[in-house]
Amino acid sequence: MEPHPHLPKRQVLDVLVAARAEEHEAQVRQLRLALEWALLHPAAEGASYAGWGDDGLVLGDGVGGPLPLAGGGAPLVAAAAPLELAAALGRPVEHAQQLLGDTLELAFRLPRLWELMCAGHIPVWRARAISRETRDLSLDAALHADRLLCAVPDQLDQLSTAGAARLVHEARLHADPDRAHADEEAAAARRGVWLQRDGRAPGVTDLHLTLDTPDAIAFDHTVGRLAGELKELGDTDALDVRRAKAVGVLADPQHALDLMTGETTDARPRAAGTLDLSVHLTPSDLADDQGVAVIERLGALSTDLFAGWLARHAVDGVAVRVRPVIDLDADHAVDRHDPTPAMREQAILREATCVFPGCTRDSRSCDLDHIAAYDPSGPPDQTRPSNLAPLCRRHHRAKTHAGWSYARRDGTYDWLSPQGKTYTGVPVRRAPLATWR
């Protein structure tokens, strides 16, 4: 008997469906284990607890997070709990906080949604996304939202995140009719301007604005008008590109005004302040048409593009400060607590991030820590590059106050947790590959 011609395709689909079910079970198991971890680390009464927005999470002196990981009715978690969980997972502490917060919110404040998620009626990622919408609700309002969300379990898998947010808002208004006004004020408080960079394309940056609606409409009109002026001056780029250029013109308000009033026909962007970039180059990069410039916090781009930046944004020239090449393996010591500026720069170039496992905080914003604690009465030469490492404030406090210790190996750092487990941090160097020894 000949095999069915579609059998191999059906088998692939069957295996794929089975793999998806296994993936869901694994994700649910991770949340159950995260819940178990949280319950194994209850916050002692009056002590600090794990929360959002506080660098003092690991202190035990009563300084706790101002906002608990989950809403009212969920248990508080000891401040140190996310730290070791993050180290074990090799992820930033914020990842562990989010994992614990989502799990506690679901298990204690959205119990119907939790059970339906465990049973496979809704994907784990969607249940976790919904849990982040209910953090600010009272326990009664959260339980009401849970009932609304799970009223028709068979349709829960089709519920969009936006649809869930509408149901949560309905529960919020049901619990507190005055909340609509508070929400408007809260939305206004979220106004701001943010930059988001893509490491794969450092030559461009996304700009996100949250404005009052009338201001947004006026801004859009001004950008459109400037884009039209650029076209009149001979710019042949597409409309969206001209609008992007118009925002660059607005960086210099006087230039924008001169352009719109006809006082100037020079549409090139002009400097409106300083352009402070730390750029790593080798002599060969400067001499080669295919050279690469590595810009801290942005990434790598061609020297041609970088030169174009400087040419377009310069008015009276660009002040360039050239720093000498630093031997990253040098270990010159000073007999004092504070390192020299050159020594700090060497440590920052050697490690681009905080050296705690999974932490991605840029080393330029970190403290410079003595790995073996500095002893004012101790021997000379305690301050040397081999005994210095960048630590963000959270992990610096973990070492100082919460029982963590670490040692530097050849390019790695071994951390010993209060539970006696060892985790390895592998930071990356900041300098270009050509300068590595």
Secondary structure as UniProt FT lines:
FT   TURN            5..6
FT   HELIX           7..39
FT   TURN            45..46
FT   STRAND          51..52
FT   TURN            55..58
FT   STRAND          67..68
FT   TURN            72..73
FT   STRAND          77..78
FT   TURN            79..80
FT   HELIX           81..89
FT   HELIX           93..104
FT   HELIX           105..109
FT   HELIX           111..118
FT   TURN            119..120
FT   HELIX           124..131
FT   TURN            132..133
FT   TURN            135..136
FT   HELIX           139..149
FT   HELIX           153..158
FT   HELIX           161..175
FT   TURN            177..178
FT   HELIX           179..189
FT   STRAND          192..197
FT   TURN            199..200
FT   TURN            202..203
FT   STRAND          205..210
FT   HELIX           213..232
FT   TURN            233..234
FT   HELIX           239..250
FT   HELIX           253..260
FT   TURN            261..262
FT   STRAND          279..280
FT   HELIX           283..287
FT   TURN            289..290
FT   STRAND          292..295
FT   TURN            296..298
FT   STRAND          299..302
FT   HELIX           303..313
FT   TURN            328..329
FT   HELIX           341..350
FT   TURN            357..358
FT   HELIX           363..365
FT   STRAND          367..370
FT   TURN            376..377
FT   HELIX           385..387
FT   STRAND          388..391
FT   HELIX           393..401
FT   STRAND          405..408
FT   STRAND          413..416
FT   TURN            418..419
FT   STRAND          422..425
FT   HELIX           433..435
//
